[in-house]
């Protein structure tokens, strides 16, 4: 396994939430919790960086309405009890604030691409990501469309940057590079949604 750089060239702005590490991207694509055959991994820590925007030159707001009106779904009966004699689920403004339409706001980054640094089998990784047409949030709305993927040999291992800075969330007790980094709470291993995998980490600002 060798260090490499993976880049997704983008056609549209991308919406990122969190660090979007390369191991998480591969796990999502393969529907697997283990990609150690593709990337170097030591004690659950993958040598795979967060995704970094390349040539980012603007941000833009993106807002979407999510319909949560209870009359559209019988499942809301378990959450919202009818408040009329005929047992319908029509609601007023105050109840709509709790169970009506909501607006989700995002910040989209306008950039030429997203780049990851890692140690692993770069050609095997490229084969996996070739089938990924979109990355980030709100993909079905057209955000994060990938024009093409490319990979090349690199110098960084996916954990430590040129300035001895963290390239991905790393638990503070496992960081050996020193430096005056400010710890944050972050998920550092899969499954990233599990709160038990969140701890004090040194992590890049993405």
Order of alpha helices (4+ residues) and beta strands (2+ residues): beta-beta-alpha-beta-beta-beta-beta-alpha-beta-beta-alpha-beta-beta-beta-beta
